[in-house]
């Protein structure tokens, strides 16, 4: 019975022409990618976090390799905006106990002499002790997790570009 259900589901996916979005993104980006994160003078530590998150996303989602710019098919230039922290939750005494961190990444994709600009945003909600200051660790975690969401948003936009290009070919 399980085999029959599996075959039915597989047939439905194959018959409808289902293509994973990562395939479209990979077609747009290529197999060799280089990255450059513009270091912020105000917050250089966060630029390193962004670089690591981007490189990990490239390997995980695109199944591509991170190479030098001279060997790459696509070059990504990333710039991190200043993080924004907005109170989202207060306790019964009026003290802030929850924040939302928002990061905007400006990404330029350079490929074959052409460049395309993307602006993506990521958010991350976190809690703090009442009447406490946001610690460096909380700040770094918030930037890391919100940046990962912004990178996933970028991947979705690139996948949409690839799907549009694929529809033009057909």
Secondary structure, DSSP 8 states (H G I E B T S, - for coil): -HHHHHHHHHHHHHHTT---HHHHHHHHH-SEEEEEEE--SS-HHHHHHHHHHHHHHHHHHS--EE--GGG-SEEEEEEE---EEEEEEE-TTS-EEEEEEEEEEEEEEEETTEEEEEEEEEEEEEE--TT----HHHHHHHHHHHHHHHHHHHHHHHHHHHHHHHHHH-
